[in-house]
Amino acid sequence: REATTHDYKNMYKRHIEPYFGNVILTDIKVTDINQWKNLLFHEKKLSSKRVNEIKKVFGTILNDAVQDELINYNPISKSKPLPTYTAKDIEPFSLEDIAKILDSCEGQDRNIISLLFFSGVRTGECIGLKWDDVSFANRTIHIQRTIGRGRVGLPKTKSSIRIIDISDKLLNVLKNQYEITGDKATYVFLNQINNHYFDSSKLRDRMWKQVLEKAGVRYRTIYHTRHTFCSLNLQAGEDILWISKTMGHSTPKTTLEKYSKFVPRKTKKS
């Protein structure tokens, strides 16, 4: 995808070239890779998932060098990836937090945050929604695009293209939003110039941080709305297959691998 290609180039320019751009290929050792990886994680404060993605891009570059017989082996292959999705990474909001957050905003901002909490969609999928994707008659939303860095593209994976249910809470949210942008017959959420949002970072910087501060709720990334949707539904005993499909995961196993600690004890295998 065009957005993915752009992301790869950005990883190279920001995180690979500044450290290894002037280093002779044969001089790069596993120790150098590990030090670089730790610098990205501890000093640059990138997530472990992001560091692994950058490392994978660099590994592809070095694999090409091996194929061209410029180096004998790829040092990336001997550097272990950072662990991801640990219990510390996922800290869902409580029902009390959600109430405080929603009480601290209004209008479209409240509708955006409500949809994220009550649907589990990714932020890029949220700002990529069009009214044509919403069926009030069938009470469904068709997730079929995402927006990132101004580019409109397909969702993250094949399983991310999905149809999700409109709950009673979501129905009220969408009806409220229809009063704001429904007459435009384009995107569900529009910026100040009646266009789609350029990137989810615009929501984070323009609205999310301010709302959490006003609500007096400890900051967590806006992606934690998705974590919250999944964890609350698991705790409520909802069907894991339904949760997994709603989240756009490839299989329920993927859901359980990330969120197993939120499954009520009585439903876990002994």
C-alpha positions, 0 to 999 in steps of 0.5 A, a space after each residue: 500500500 502507498 501508506 505503508 511504503 511512505 511509512 517504510 521510507 519515513 522509518 529509514 529517514 528518521 531512525 536508520 539513516 541517522 545511525 547507520 547511513 555512514 557506517 561501512 556494512 561490514 562494520 555493523 555488528 550484532 552489538 551495534 544493532 542491540 545498542 541502536 534498538 535500545 536507544 530507540 526504545 529507551 531514549 526515543 521512547 518508541 514502543 517496542 512494536 514500533 522498534 521491531 517494525 523499524 528493525 524489520 525494515 533495516 533487516 530487509 535492507 541488510 538481506 539485500 546486501 547479503 544477496 548481493 554478497 556485500 556482507 556475509 551475514 545479516 546481523 539483524 537476524 541475531 538480534 532478538 525482537 523486543 517483547 510486545 503486548 505485555 500486561 504493562 502495555 495495555 491499561 484500559 480505561 475504567 467505566 468511571 474513566 469513560 464517563 469522566 472523559 465523555 463528560 469533558 467534551 461535546 459535539 463531534 469530539 464527544 461523538 468521535 471518542 464515543 465511537 472509538 470506545 463503543 466500537 473498538 475501531 482503530 483511529 484511522 478507520 474511525 476518521 475514514 468512515 463515510 456515511 455510505 458505510 453506515 446502515 441505520 436500517 441494518 444497524 451495521 457499519 462497514 469498515 473498508 478504509 483507513 486514513 493515515 498521513 493524509 492517504 486514504 487506503 485499505 485497512 491494516 489487514 484483510 480481516 480488518 475489512 469487516 462489518 460491525 454491529 451498531 449497538 444502542 449506544 453507538 446508534 445514539 452517537 451516530 444519530 447525534 453525528 448525523 445532525 452535524 455532518 449528515 447533510 454533507 453525505 461524505 465522511 462521518 467526521 469532518 475537520 474545520 474545512 469540511 474535509 476528512 482528518 489528515 491523520 489520527 495524530 491530529 485527533 491526539 494533538 488537537 483534542 485527546 490530550 486536552 480532553 483527558 487533562 480536563 477530565 482528570 484522567 491519567 494519559 494513555 494513548 488514544 489507541 487505548 480506547 480500542 484496548 478498552 472496548 476489547 477488555 470490557 467486553 471480555 470481562 462482561 463475558 461476551 462471545 470471543 468470536 464476536 469480539 475478535 471479528 468486531 476488532 478485525 483480528 484474524 482469529 480469536 487466538 490473536 485476541 486472546 494472546 493480547 487480552 487473555 488477562 481480561 478473560 474472567 477466570 471461570 472461562 479460562 481453561 484449567 
